[in-house]
Amino acid sequence: MSQPLTDAAHLSERERECLELCRHAVEVCEWCADECAGLDGMTECVRHCRDVTDVASLHCKLLARGSAHREALAGLCATVCRQCAEECRQHDHDHCRACAEVLSECAEACESMVK
């Protein structure tokens, strides 16, 4: 059985943590966007969550292969995570609260990747 990338020796501890949090961000944003899609007034929340899923997914790929562009994308990932967390904090839904919490952690991890 192969080892998960979060245990891979080619990644630093900081990169492994960021990768794991980006994966978690993708999962929680998919859930949040799906839950919000059927609710009135939640269009912006869905849009922000979709931005996070796209950017964080790409960031995971760049981290996994050690791309020279991973640090540049980390800054964008932190930005979209913070914006989405801010939007989610405005709503009183369990999925929005969970999303905001995970995204705040992910943004911090991504910011630590930027030199």
C-alpha positions, 0 to 999 in steps of 0.5 A: 500500500502506498503512503499518503502524501501527507506522510511523504518525505519529499514534503516539509512539515509546513507543506504537509500541513498546508496540503492537508488543510487545503484538502480539508478546505476543498471538502468543507467548501463542497459541502457548504456550496451544496447546502447553500445552493438550495437556500435563498440569498446564498449565491455569494457564499456558493461562489466563494466556496467554489473559488476555494475548491478550485484554487485549493485543489490546484494548490494541492496538486502543485504542493504534491509535485513540488512545483516552483509555483506552489508558493505563488499559489499559496498567496492566492489560496490564502486570499480566497480562503479568507474571503470565503471565511468572511462570507461564511461568518455572515450566515448562521448555518452549521455548514457555513460555521464549519467552513469558516473555521476550516478556511481560517486555518487553511489561510494561515497555513497557506500564508506560512508558505509565502516567503 
